[in-house]
């Protein structure tokens, strides 16, 4: 990946940029221009939230329908 700063990416109208440095969780992935967050961390957080929601919904169905 090409190293580009957040400011340069914003000027070019891009959604993501790459610093070449790892995030605090060790991911070497692109970052979001709008908040500077790691793209891989976002993906993992969304999968975790979906999994938790599915588990919660299954538990609620068990209570409601037995």
mmCIF file as Biopython writes it, N, C-alpha, C and O atoms, coordinates in Angstrom:
data_model
#
loop_
_atom_site.group_PDB
_atom_site.id
_atom_site.type_symbol
_atom_site.label_atom_id
_atom_site.label_alt_id
_atom_site.label_comp_id
_atom_site.label_asym_id
_atom_site.label_entity_id
_atom_site.label_seq_id
_atom_site.pdbx_PDB_ins_code
_atom_site.Cartn_x
_atom_site.Cartn_y
_atom_site.Cartn_z
_atom_site.occupancy
_atom_site.B_iso_or_equiv
_atom_site.auth_seq_id
_atom_site.auth_asym_id
_atom_site.pdbx_PDB_model_num
ATOM 1   N N  . UNK A ? 1  ? 0.839   -1.184  0.000  1.0 0.0 1  A 1 
ATOM 2   C CA . UNK A ? 1  ? 0.000   0.000   0.000  1.0 0.0 1  A 1 
ATOM 3   C C  . UNK A ? 1  ? 0.883   1.245   0.000  1.0 0.0 1  A 1 
ATOM 4   O O  . UNK A ? 1  ? 1.989   1.259   0.540  1.0 0.0 1  A 1 
ATOM 5   N N  . UNK A ? 2  ? 0.358   2.264   -0.613 1.0 0.0 2  A 1 
ATOM 6   C CA . UNK A ? 2  ? 1.081   3.521   -0.680 1.0 0.0 2  A 1 
ATOM 7   C C  . UNK A ? 2  ? 0.856   4.310   0.609  1.0 0.0 2  A 1 
ATOM 8   O O  . UNK A ? 2  ? -0.279  4.456   1.061  1.0 0.0 2  A 1 
ATOM 9   N N  . UNK A ? 3  ? 1.925   4.810   1.189  1.0 0.0 3  A 1 
ATOM 10  C CA . UNK A ? 3  ? 1.818   5.616   2.402  1.0 0.0 3  A 1 
ATOM 11  C C  . UNK A ? 3  ? 1.335   7.008   2.019  1.0 0.0 3  A 1 
ATOM 12  O O  . UNK A ? 3  ? 1.908   7.669   1.153  1.0 0.0 3  A 1 
ATOM 13  N N  . UNK A ? 4  ? 0.269   7.435   2.684  1.0 0.0 4  A 1 
ATOM 14  C CA . UNK A ? 4  ? -0.336  8.740   2.430  1.0 0.0 4  A 1 
ATOM 15  C C  . UNK A ? 4  ? -0.852  9.274   3.761  1.0 0.0 4  A 1 
ATOM 16  O O  . UNK A ? 4  ? -1.355  8.513   4.588  1.0 0.0 4  A 1 
ATOM 17  N N  . UNK A ? 5  ? -0.727  10.573  3.964  1.0 0.0 5  A 1 
ATOM 18  C CA . UNK A ? 5  ? -1.186  11.147  5.228  1.0 0.0 5  A 1 
ATOM 19  C C  . UNK A ? 5  ? -2.700  11.334  5.204  1.0 0.0 5  A 1 
ATOM 20  O O  . UNK A ? 5  ? -3.339  11.281  4.153  1.0 0.0 5  A 1 
ATOM 21  N N  . UNK A ? 6  ? -3.241  11.549  6.374  1.0 0.0 6  A 1 
ATOM 22  C CA . UNK A ? 6  ? -4.678  11.762  6.505  1.0 0.0 6  A 1 
ATOM 23  C C  . UNK A ? 6  ? -5.104  13.041  5.778  1.0 0.0 6  A 1 
ATOM 24  O O  . UNK A ? 6  ? -6.143  13.077  5.119  1.0 0.0 6  A 1 
ATOM 25  N N  . UNK A ? 7  ? -4.290  14.079  5.911  1.0 0.0 7  A 1 
ATOM 26  C CA . UNK A ? 7  ? -4.597  15.357  5.264  1.0 0.0 7  A 1 
ATOM 27  C C  . UNK A ? 7  ? -4.568  15.215  3.744  1.0 0.0 7  A 1 
ATOM 28  O O  . UNK A ? 7  ? -5.450  15.724  3.052  1.0 0.0 7  A 1 
ATOM 29  N N  . UNK A ? 8  ? -3.555  14.523  3.228  1.0 0.0 8  A 1 
ATOM 30  C CA . UNK A ? 8  ? -3.466  14.313  1.777  1.0 0.0 8  A 1 
ATOM 31  C C  . UNK A ? 8  ? -4.667  13.524  1.264  1.0 0.0 8  A 1 
ATOM 32  O O  . UNK A ? 8  ? -5.240  13.851  0.224  1.0 0.0 8  A 1 
ATOM 33  N N  . UNK A ? 9  ? -5.038  12.491  1.999  1.0 0.0 9  A 1 
ATOM 34  C CA . UNK A ? 9  ? -6.179  11.667  1.597  1.0 0.0 9  A 1 
ATOM 35  C C  . UNK A ? 9  ? -7.463  12.490  1.597  1.0 0.0 9  A 1 
ATOM 36  O O  . UNK A ? 9  ? -8.292  12.351  0.697  1.0 0.0 9  A 1 
ATOM 37  N N  . UNK A ? 10 ? -7.628  13.341  2.598  1.0 0.0 10 A 1 
ATOM 38  C CA . UNK A ? 10 ? -8.819  14.187  2.668  1.0 0.0 10 A 1 
ATOM 39  C C  . UNK A ? 10 ? -8.859  15.157  1.489  1.0 0.0 10 A 1 
ATOM 40  O O  . UNK A ? 10 ? -9.917  15.379  0.900  1.0 0.0 10 A 1 
ATOM 41  N N  . UNK A ? 11 ? -7.714  15.730  1.148  1.0 0.0 11 A 1 
ATOM 42  C CA . UNK A ? 11 ? -7.654  16.655  0.010  1.0 0.0 11 A 1 
ATOM 43  C C  . UNK A ? 11 ? -7.997  15.957  -1.300 1.0 0.0 11 A 1 
ATOM 44  O O  . UNK A ? 11 ? -8.580  16.563  -2.199 1.0 0.0 11 A 1 
ATOM 45  N N  . UNK A ? 12 ? -7.631  14.675  -1.407 1.0 0.0 12 A 1 
ATOM 46  C CA . UNK A ? 12 ? -7.919  13.900  -2.611 1.0 0.0 12 A 1 
ATOM 47  C C  . UNK A ? 12 ? -9.330  13.315  -2.616 1.0 0.0 12 A 1 
ATOM 48  O O  . UNK A ? 12 ? -9.750  12.708  -3.602 1.0 0.0 12 A 1 
ATOM 49  N N  . UNK A ? 13 ? -10.058 13.497  -1.518 1.0 0.0 13 A 1 
ATOM 50  C CA . UNK A ? 13 ? -11.423 12.992  -1.432 1.0 0.0 13 A 1 
ATOM 51  C C  . UNK A ? 13 ? -11.506 11.503  -1.142 1.0 0.0 13 A 1 
ATOM 52  O O  . UNK A ? 13 ? -12.525 10.873  -1.424 1.0 0.0 13 A 1 
ATOM 53  N N  . UNK A ? 14 ? -10.440 10.931  -0.579 1.0 0.0 14 A 1 
ATOM 54  C CA . UNK A ? 14 ? -10.421 9.502   -0.273 1.0 0.0 14 A 1 
ATOM 55  C C  . UNK A ? 14 ? -11.087 9.232   1.068  1.0 0.0 14 A 1 
ATOM 56  O O  . UNK A ? 14 ? -11.175 10.123  1.912  1.0 0.0 14 A 1 
ATOM 57  N N  . UNK A ? 15 ? -11.552 8.010   1.262  1.0 0.0 15 A 1 
ATOM 58  C CA . UNK A ? 15 ? -12.159 7.603   2.531  1.0 0.0 15 A 1 
ATOM 59  C C  . UNK A ? 15 ? -11.135 7.028   3.494  1.0 0.0 15 A 1 
ATOM 60  O O  . UNK A ? 15 ? -11.322 7.073   4.709  1.0 0.0 15 A 1 
ATOM 61  N N  . UNK A ? 16 ? -10.038 6.480   2.942  1.0 0.0 16 A 1 
ATOM 62  C CA . UNK A ? 16 ? -9.042  5.791   3.762  1.0 0.0 16 A 1 
ATOM 63  C C  . UNK A ? 16 ? -7.637  6.260   3.412  1.0 0.0 16 A 1 
ATOM 64  O O  . UNK A ? 16 ? -7.387  6.759   2.315  1.0 0.0 16 A 1 
ATOM 65  N N  . UNK A ? 17 ? -6.722  6.090   4.365  1.0 0.0 17 A 1 
ATOM 66  C CA . UNK A ? 17 ? -5.318  6.399   4.141  1.0 0.0 17 A 1 
ATOM 67  C C  . UNK A ? 17 ? -4.472  5.347   4.836  1.0 0.0 17 A 1 
ATOM 68  O O  . UNK A ? 17 ? -4.983  4.554   5.626  1.0 0.0 17 A 1 
ATOM 69  N N  . UNK A ? 18 ? -3.168  5.340   4.541  1.0 0.0 18 A 1 
ATOM 70  C CA . UNK A ? 18 ? -2.271  4.346   5.128  1.0 0.0 18 A 1 
ATOM 71  C C  . UNK A ? 18 ? -1.018  5.034   5.646  1.0 0.0 18 A 1 
ATOM 72  O O  . UNK A ? 18 ? -0.348  5.762   4.913  1.0 0.0 18 A 1 
ATOM 73  N N  . UNK A ? 19 ? -0.705  4.796   6.923  1.0 0.0 19 A 1 
ATOM 74  C CA . UNK A ? 19 ? 0.449   5.441   7.547  1.0 0.0 19 A 1 
ATOM 75  C C  . UNK A ? 19 ? 1.695   4.570   7.538  1.0 0.0 19 A 1 
ATOM 76  O O  . UNK A ? 19 ? 2.809   5.078   7.665  1.0 0.0 19 A 1 
ATOM 77  N N  . UNK A ? 20 ? 1.515   3.269   7.388  1.0 0.0 20 A 1 
ATOM 78  C CA . UNK A ? 20 ? 2.645   2.353   7.472  1.0 0.0 20 A 1 
ATOM 79  C C  . UNK A ? 20 ? 2.939   1.924   8.901  1.0 0.0 20 A 1 
ATOM 80  O O  . UNK A ? 20 ? 3.842   1.124   9.140  1.0 0.0 20 A 1 
ATOM 81  N N  . UNK A ? 21 ? 2.176   2.457   9.850  1.0 0.0 21 A 1 
ATOM 82  C CA . UNK A ? 21 ? 2.361   2.124   11.263 1.0 0.0 21 A 1 
ATOM 83  C C  . UNK A ? 21 ? 1.194   1.272   11.751 1.0 0.0 21 A 1 
ATOM 84  O O  . UNK A ? 21 ? 0.082   1.357   11.231 1.0 0.0 21 A 1 
ATOM 85  N N  . UNK A ? 22 ? 1.467   0.458   12.751 1.0 0.0 22 A 1 
ATOM 86  C CA . UNK A ? 22 ? 0.430   -0.402  13.322 1.0 0.0 22 A 1 
ATOM 87  C C  . UNK A ? 22 ? -0.471  0.398   14.258 1.0 0.0 22 A 1 
ATOM 88  O O  . UNK A ? 22 ? -0.033  1.370   14.874 1.0 0.0 22 A 1 
ATOM 89  N N  . UNK A ? 23 ? -1.728  -0.015  14.357 1.0 0.0 23 A 1 
ATOM 90  C CA . UNK A ? 23 ? -2.632  0.582   15.337 1.0 0.0 23 A 1 
ATOM 91  C C  . UNK A ? 23 ? -2.289  0.027   16.716 1.0 0.0 23 A 1 
ATOM 92  O O  . UNK A ? 23 ? -1.375  -0.787  16.847 1.0 0.0 23 A 1 
ATOM 93  N N  . UNK A ? 24 ? -3.008  0.456   17.734 1.0 0.0 24 A 1 
ATOM 94  C CA . UNK A ? 24 ? -2.703  0.005   19.092 1.0 0.0 24 A 1 
ATOM 95  C C  . UNK A ? 24 ? -2.962  -1.483  19.297 1.0 0.0 24 A 1 
ATOM 96  O O  . UNK A ? 24 ? -2.510  -2.061  20.285 1.0 0.0 24 A 1 
ATOM 97  N N  . UNK A ? 25 ? -3.696  -2.114  18.359 1.0 0.0 25 A 1 
ATOM 98  C CA . UNK A ? 25 ? -3.947  -3.550  18.440 1.0 0.0 25 A 1 
ATOM 99  C C  . UNK A ? 25 ? -3.029  -4.346  17.523 1.0 0.0 25 A 1 
ATOM 100 O O  . UNK A ? 25 ? -3.157  -5.566  17.420 1.0 0.0 25 A 1 
ATOM 101 N N  . UNK A ? 26 ? -2.102  -3.659  16.856 1.0 0.0 26 A 1 
ATOM 102 C CA . UNK A ? 26 ? -1.109  -4.329  16.036 1.0 0.0 26 A 1 
ATOM 103 C C  . UNK A ? 26 ? -1.479  -4.548  14.582 1.0 0.0 26 A 1 
ATOM 104 O O  . UNK A ? 26 ? -0.750  -5.229  13.861 1.0 0.0 26 A 1 
ATOM 105 N N  . UNK A ? 27 ? -2.593  -3.988  14.133 1.0 0.0 27 A 1 
ATOM 106 C CA . UNK A ? 27 ? -3.003  -4.147  12.736 1.0 0.0 27 A 1 
ATOM 107 C C  . UNK A ? 27 ? -2.237  -3.181  11.839 1.0 0.0 27 A 1 
ATOM 108 O O  . UNK A ? 27 ? -2.124  -1.993  12.142 1.0 0.0 27 A 1 
ATOM 109 N N  . UNK A ? 28 ? -1.719  -3.697  10.742 1.0 0.0 28 A 1 
ATOM 110 C CA . UNK A ? 28 ? -1.070  -2.865  9.728  1.0 0.0 28 A 1 
ATOM 111 C C  . UNK A ? 28 ? -2.053  -2.711  8.574  1.0 0.0 28 A 1 
ATOM 112 O O  . UNK A ? 28 ? -1.864  -3.291  7.505  1.0 0.0 28 A 1 
ATOM 113 N N  . UNK A ? 29 ? -3.093  -1.933  8.797  1.0 0.0 29 A 1 
ATOM 114 C CA . UNK A ? 29 ? -4.110  -1.757  7.762  1.0 0.0 29 A 1 
ATOM 115 C C  . UNK A ? 29 ? -4.386  -0.272  7.568  1.0 0.0 29 A 1 
ATOM 116 O O  . UNK A ? 29 ? -3.834  0.579   8.265  1.0 0.0 29 A 1 
ATOM 117 N N  . UNK A ? 30 ? -5.251  0.014   6.610  1.0 0.0 30 A 1 
ATOM 118 C CA . UNK A ? 30 ? -5.623  1.395   6.341  1.0 0.0 30 A 1 
ATOM 119 C C  . UNK A ? 30 ? -6.390  1.962   7.529  1.0 0.0 30 A 1 
ATOM 120 O O  . UNK A ? 30 ? -6.857  1.233   8.405  1.0 0.0 30 A 1 
ATOM 121 N N  . UNK A ? 31 ? -6.504  3.278   7.528  1.0 0.0 31 A 1 
ATOM 122 C CA . UNK A ? 31 ? -7.263  3.985   8.556  1.0 0.0 31 A 1 
ATOM 123 C C  . UNK A ? 31 ? -8.314  4.847   7.870  1.0 0.0 31 A 1 
ATOM 124 O O  . UNK A ? 31 ? -8.158  5.241   6.714  1.0 0.0 31 A 1 
ATOM 125 N N  . UNK A ? 32 ? -9.388  5.134   8.605  1.0 0.0 32 A 1 
ATOM 126 C CA . UNK A ? 32 ? -10.466 5.973   8.081  1.0 0.0 32 A 1 
ATOM 127 C C  . UNK A ? 32 ? -10.064 7.440   8.169  1.0 0.0 32 A 1 
ATOM 128 O O  . UNK A ? 32 ? -9.517  7.874   9.183  1.0 0.0 32 A 1 
ATOM 129 N N  . UNK A ? 33 ? -10.332 8.205   7.114  1.0 0.0 33 A 1 
ATOM 130 C CA . UNK A ? 33 ? -10.018 9.630   7.099  1.0 0.0 33 A 1 
ATOM 131 C C  . UNK A ? 33 ? -10.892 10.376  8.102  1.0 0.0 33 A 1 
ATOM 132 O O  . UNK A ? 33 ? -10.410 11.284  8.779  1.0 0.0 33 A 1 
ATOM 133 N N  . UNK A ? 34 ? -12.169 10.011  8.209  1.0 0.0 34 A 1 
ATOM 134 C CA . UNK A ? 34 ? -13.099 10.777  9.040  1.0 0.0 34 A 1 
ATOM 135 C C  . UNK A ? 34 ? -12.803 10.703  10.536 1.0 0.0 34 A 1 
ATOM 136 O O  . UNK A ? 34 ? -13.092 11.655  11.261 1.0 0.0 34 A 1 
ATOM 137 N N  . UNK A ? 35 ? -12.229 9.584   11.021 1.0 0.0 35 A 1 
ATOM 138 C CA . UNK A ? 35 ? -11.975 9.477   12.459 1.0 0.0 35 A 1 
ATOM 139 C C  . UNK A ? 35 ? -10.589 8.934   12.808 1.0 0.0 35 A 1 
ATOM 140 O O  . UNK A ? 35 ? -10.238 8.869   13.986 1.0 0.0 35 A 1 
ATOM 141 N N  . UNK A ? 36 ? -9.802  8.549   11.818 1.0 0.0 36 A 1 
ATOM 142 C CA . UNK A ? 36 ? -8.451  8.046   12.065 1.0 0.0 36 A 1 
ATOM 143 C C  . UNK A ? 36 ? -8.399  6.626   12.586 1.0 0.0 36 A 1 
ATOM 144 O O  . UNK A ? 36 ? -7.320  6.116   12.888 1.0 0.0 36 A 1 
ATOM 145 N N  . UNK A ? 37 ? -9.550  5.978   12.695 1.0 0.0 37 A 1 
ATOM 146 C CA . UNK A ? 37 ? -9.612  4.619   13.227 1.0 0.0 37 A 1 
ATOM 147 C C  . UNK A ? 37 ? -9.102  3.581   12.245 1.0 0.0 37 A 1 
ATOM 148 O O  . UNK A ? 37 ? -9.121  3.788   11.031 1.0 0.0 37 A 1 
ATOM 149 N N  . UNK A ? 38 ? -8.650  2.473   12.782 1.0 0.0 38 A 1 
ATOM 150 C CA . UNK A ? 38 ? -8.121  1.363   11.995 1.0 0.0 38 A 1 
ATOM 151 C C  . UNK A ? 38 ? -9.277  0.610   11.318 1.0 0.0 38 A 1 
ATOM 152 O O  . UNK A ? 38 ? -10.267 0.271   11.966 1.0 0.0 38 A 1 
ATOM 153 N N  . UNK A ? 39 ? -9.142  0.357   10.025 1.0 0.0 39 A 1 
ATOM 154 C CA . UNK A ? 39 ? -10.186 -0.341  9.269  1.0 0.0 39 A 1 
ATOM 155 C C  . UNK A ? 39 ? -10.369 -1.766  9.793  1.0 0.0 39 A 1 
ATOM 156 O O  . UNK A ? 39 ? -11.502 -2.223  9.944  1.0 0.0 39 A 1 
ATOM 157 N N  . UNK A ? 40 ? -9.283  -2.467  10.070 1.0 0.0 40 A 1 
ATOM 158 C CA . UNK A ? 40 ? -9.378  -3.847  10.564 1.0 0.0 40 A 1 
ATOM 159 C C  . UNK A ? 40 ? -10.044 -3.897  11.938 1.0 0.0 40 A 1 
ATOM 160 O O  . UNK A ? 40 ? -10.830 -4.804  12.214 1.0 0.0 40 A 1 
ATOM 161 N N  . UNK A ? 41 ? -9.735  -2.934  12.794 1.0 0.0 41 A 1 
ATOM 162 C CA . UNK A ? 41 ? -10.394 -2.878  14.109 1.0 0.0 41 A 1 
ATOM 163 C C  . UNK A ? 41 ? -11.902 -2.680  13.935 1.0 0.0 41 A 1 
ATOM 164 O O  . UNK A ? 41 ? -12.696 -3.278  14.661 1.0 0.0 41 A 1 
ATOM 165 N N  . UNK A ? 42 ? -12.292 -1.844  12.978 1.0 0.0 42 A 1 
ATOM 166 C CA . UNK A ? 42 ? -13.710 -1.609  12.703 1.0 0.0 42 A 1 
ATOM 167 C C  . UNK A ? 42 ? -14.394 -2.891  12.259 1.0 0.0 42 A 1 
ATOM 168 O O  . UNK A ? 42 ? -15.478 -3.220  12.739 1.0 0.0 42 A 1 
ATOM 169 N N  . UNK A ? 43 ? -13.762 -3.615  11.343 1.0 0.0 43 A 1 
ATOM 170 C CA . UNK A ? 43 ? -14.327 -4.876  10.846 1.0 0.0 43 A 1 
ATOM 171 C C  . UNK A ? 43 ? -14.504 -5.869  11.989 1.0 0.0 43 A 1 
ATOM 172 O O  . UNK A ? 43 ? -15.559 -6.492  12.114 1.0 0.0 43 A 1 
ATOM 173 N N  . UNK A ? 44 ? -13.482 -6.017  12.818 1.0 0.0 44 A 1 
ATOM 174 C CA . UNK A ? 44 ? -13.563 -6.964  13.935 1.0 0.0 44 A 1 
ATOM 175 C C  . UNK A ? 44 ? -14.623 -6.550  14.942 1.0 0.0 44 A 1 
ATOM 176 O O  . UNK A ? 44 ? -15.322 -7.405  15.485 1.0 0.0 44 A 1 
ATOM 177 N N  . UNK A ? 45 ? -14.755 -5.244  15.201 1.0 0.0 45 A 1 
ATOM 178 C CA . UNK A ? 45 ? -15.761 -4.768  16.148 1.0 0.0 45 A 1 
ATOM 179 C C  . UNK A ? 45 ? -17.166 -5.062  15.629 1.0 0.0 45 A 1 
ATOM 180 O O  . UNK A ? 45 ? -18.032 -5.486  16.393 1.0 0.0 45 A 1 
ATOM 181 N N  . UNK A ? 46 ? -17.397 -4.840  14.337 1.0 0.0 46 A 1 
ATOM 182 C CA . UNK A ? 46 ? -18.715 -5.093  13.749 1.0 0.0 46 A 1 
ATOM 183 C C  . UNK A ? 46 ? -19.068 -6.576  13.833 1.0 0.0 46 A 1 
ATOM 184 O O  . UNK A ? 46 ? -20.196 -6.918  14.187 1.0 0.0 46 A 1 
ATOM 185 N N  . UNK A ? 47 ? -18.119 -7.464  13.511 1.0 0.0 47 A 1 
ATOM 186 C CA . UNK A ? 47 ? -18.378 -8.908  13.620 1.0 0.0 47 A 1 
ATOM 187 C C  . UNK A ? 47 ? -18.704 -9.300  15.063 1.0 0.0 47 A 1 
ATOM 188 O O  . UNK A ? 47 ? -19.598 -10.111 15.304 1.0 0.0 47 A 1 
ATOM 189 N N  . UNK A ? 48 ? -17.977 -8.722  16.017 1.0 0.0 48 A 1 
ATOM 190 C CA . UNK A ? 48 ? -18.211 -9.016  17.431 1.0 0.0 48 A 1 
ATOM 191 C C  . UNK A ? 48 ? -19.607 -8.540  17.848 1.0 0.0 48 A 1 
ATOM 192 O O  . UNK A ? 48 ? -20.323 -9.253  18.551 1.0 0.0 48 A 1 
ATOM 193 N N  . UNK A ? 49 ? -19.988 -7.341  17.417 1.0 0.0 49 A 1 
ATOM 194 C CA . UNK A ? 49 ? -21.305 -6.807  17.758 1.0 0.0 49 A 1 
ATOM 195 C C  . UNK A ? 49 ? -22.424 -7.644  17.146 1.0 0.0 49 A 1 
ATOM 196 O O  . UNK A ? 49 ? -23.440 -7.889  17.795 1.0 0.0 49 A 1 
ATOM 197 N N  . UNK A ? 50 ? -22.244 -8.081  15.907 1.0 0.0 50 A 1 
ATOM 198 C CA . UNK A ? 50 ? -23.257 -8.934  15.264 1.0 0.0 50 A 1 
ATOM 199 C C  . UNK A ? 50 ? -23.406 -10.250 16.001 1.0 0.0 50 A 1 
ATOM 200 O O  . UNK A ? 50 ? -24.521 -10.711 16.242 1.0 0.0 50 A 1 
ATOM 201 N N  . UNK A ? 51 ? -22.275 -10.860 16.363 1.0 0.0 51 A 1 
ATOM 202 C CA . UNK A ? 51 ? -22.309 -12.132 17.082 1.0 0.0 51 A 1 
ATOM 203 C C  . UNK A ? 51 ? -23.051 -11.962 18.408 1.0 0.0 51 A 1 
ATOM 204 O O  . UNK A ? 51 ? -23.893 -12.786 18.766 1.0 0.0 51 A 1 
ATOM 205 N N  . UNK A ? 52 ? -22.732 -10.891 19.130 1.0 0.0 52 A 1 
ATOM 206 C CA . UNK A ? 52 ? -23.386 -10.651 20.415 1.0 0.0 52 A 1 
ATOM 207 C C  . UNK A ? 52 ? -24.883 -10.405 20.243 1.0 0.0 52 A 1 
ATOM 208 O O  . UNK A ? 52 ? -25.686 -10.865 21.055 1.0 0.0 52 A 1 
ATOM 209 N N  . UNK A ? 53 ? -25.259 -9.685  19.195 1.0 0.0 53 A 1 
ATOM 210 C CA . UNK A ? 53 ? -26.673 -9.419  18.948 1.0 0.0 53 A 1 
ATOM 211 C C  . UNK A ? 53 ? -27.424 -10.707 18.633 1.0 0.0 53 A 1 
ATOM 212 O O  . UNK A ? 53 ? -28.535 -10.914 19.121 1.0 0.0 53 A 1 
ATOM 213 N N  . UNK A ? 54 ? -26.828 -11.565 17.827 1.0 0.0 54 A 1 
ATOM 214 C CA . UNK A ? 54 ? -27.460 -12.850 17.492 1.0 0.0 54 A 1 
ATOM 215 C C  . UNK A ? 54 ? -27.656 -13.684 18.751 1.0 0.0 54 A 1 
ATOM 216 O O  . UNK A ? 54 ? -28.716 -14.282 18.939 1.0 0.0 54 A 1 
ATOM 217 N N  . UNK A ? 55 ? -26.645 -13.727 19.614 1.0 0.0 55 A 1 
ATOM 218 C CA . UNK A ? 55 ? -26.767 -14.481 20.865 1.0 0.0 55 A 1 
ATOM 219 C C  . UNK A ? 55 ? -27.871 -13.900 21.743 1.0 0.0 55 A 1 
ATOM 220 O O  . UNK A ? 55 ? -28.634 -14.652 22.351 1.0 0.0 55 A 1 
ATOM 221 N N  . UNK A ? 56 ? -27.965 -12.583 21.817 1.0 0.0 56 A 1 
ATOM 222 C CA . UNK A ? 56 ? -28.996 -11.928 22.616 1.0 0.0 56 A 1 
ATOM 223 C C  . UNK A ? 56 ? -30.384 -12.236 22.067 1.0 0.0 56 A 1 
ATOM 224 O O  . UNK A ? 56 ? -31.312 -12.511 22.828 1.0 0.0 56 A 1 
ATOM 225 N N  . UNK A ? 57 ? -30.524 -12.187 20.751 1.0 0.0 57 A 1 
ATOM 226 C CA . UNK A ? 57 ? -31.818 -12.474 20.133 1.0 0.0 57 A 1 
ATOM 227 C C  . UNK A ? 57 ? -32.229 -13.926 20.347 1.0 0.0 57 A 1 
ATOM 228 O O  . UNK A ? 57 ? -33.402 -14.204 20.598 1.0 0.0 57 A 1 
ATOM 229 N N  . UNK A ? 58 ? -31.281 -14.852 20.252 1.0 0.0 58 A 1 
ATOM 230 C CA . UNK A ? 58 ? -31.593 -16.264 20.499 1.0 0.0 58 A 1 
ATOM 231 C C  . UNK A ? 58 ? -32.049 -16.473 21.934 1.0 0.0 58 A 1 
ATOM 232 O O  . UNK A ? 58 ? -32.996 -17.219 22.184 1.0 0.0 58 A 1 
ATOM 233 N N  . UNK A ? 59 ? -31.381 -15.820 22.877 1.0 0.0 59 A 1 
ATOM 234 C CA . UNK A ? 59 ? -31.767 -15.943 24.282 1.0 0.0 59 A 1 
ATOM 235 C C  . UNK A ? 59 ? -33.161 -15.363 24.510 1.0 0.0 59 A 1 
ATOM 236 O O  . UNK A ? 59 ? -33.953 -15.930 25.263 1.0 0.0 59 A 1 
ATOM 237 N N  . UNK A ? 60 ? -33.459 -14.249 23.871 1.0 0.0 60 A 1 
ATOM 238 C CA . UNK A ? 60 ? -34.777 -13.633 24.017 1.0 0.0 60 A 1 
ATOM 239 C C  . UNK A ? 60 ? -35.864 -14.526 23.424 1.0 0.0 60 A 1 
ATOM 240 O O  . UNK A ? 60 ? -36.958 -14.615 23.980 1.0 0.0 60 A 1 
ATOM 241 N N  . UNK A ? 61 ? -35.579 -15.183 22.311 1.0 0.0 61 A 1 
ATOM 242 C CA . UNK A ? 61 ? -36.550 -16.093 21.705 1.0 0.0 61 A 1 
ATOM 243 C C  . UNK A ? 61 ? -36.800 -17.298 22.601 1.0 0.0 61 A 1 
ATOM 244 O O  . UNK A ? 61 ? -37.931 -17.775 22.699 1.0 0.0 61 A 1 
ATOM 245 N N  . UNK A ? 62 ? -35.766 -17.788 23.248 1.0 0.0 62 A 1 
ATOM 246 C CA . UNK A ? 62 ? -35.926 -18.921 24.174 1.0 0.0 62 A 1 
ATOM 247 C C  . UNK A ? 62 ? -36.850 -18.538 25.322 1.0 0.0 62 A 1 
ATOM 248 O O  . UNK A ? 62 ? -37.707 -19.325 25.723 1.0 0.0 62 A 1 
ATOM 249 N N  . UNK A ? 63 ? -36.676 -17.332 25.849 1.0 0.0 63 A 1 
ATOM 250 C CA . UNK A ? 63 ? -37.518 -16.872 26.948 1.0 0.0 63 A 1 
ATOM 251 C C  . UNK A ? 63 ? -38.956 -16.682 26.463 1.0 0.0 63 A 1 
ATOM 252 O O  . UNK A ? 63 ? -39.901 -17.061 27.156 1.0 0.0 63 A 1 
ATOM 253 N N  . UNK A ? 64 ? -39.120 -16.106 25.294 1.0 0.0 64 A 1 
ATOM 254 C CA . UNK A ? 64 ? -40.456 -15.789 24.787 1.0 0.0 64 A 1 
ATOM 255 C C  . UNK A ? 64 ? -41.219 -17.015 24.313 1.0 0.0 64 A 1 
ATOM 256 O O  . UNK A ? 64 ? -42.423 -17.128 24.543 1.0 0.0 64 A 1 
ATOM 257 N N  . UNK A ? 65 ? -40.523 -17.936 23.651 1.0 0.0 65 A 1 
ATOM 258 C CA . UNK A ? 65 ? -41.214 -19.058 23.017 1.0 0.0 65 A 1 
ATOM 259 C C  . UNK A ? 65 ? -40.894 -20.420 23.618 1.0 0.0 65 A 1 
ATOM 260 O O  . UNK A ? 65 ? -41.490 -21.431 23.246 1.0 0.0 65 A 1 
ATOM 261 N N  . UNK A ? 66 ? -39.957 -20.436 24.542 1.0 0.0 66 A 1 
ATOM 262 C CA . UNK A ? 66 ? -39.650 -21.683 25.231 1.0 0.0 66 A 1 
ATOM 263 C C  . UNK A ? 66 ? -38.837 -22.655 24.528 1.0 0.0 66 A 1 
ATOM 264 O O  . UNK A ? 66 ? -38.550 -23.724 25.067 1.0 0.0 66 A 1 
#
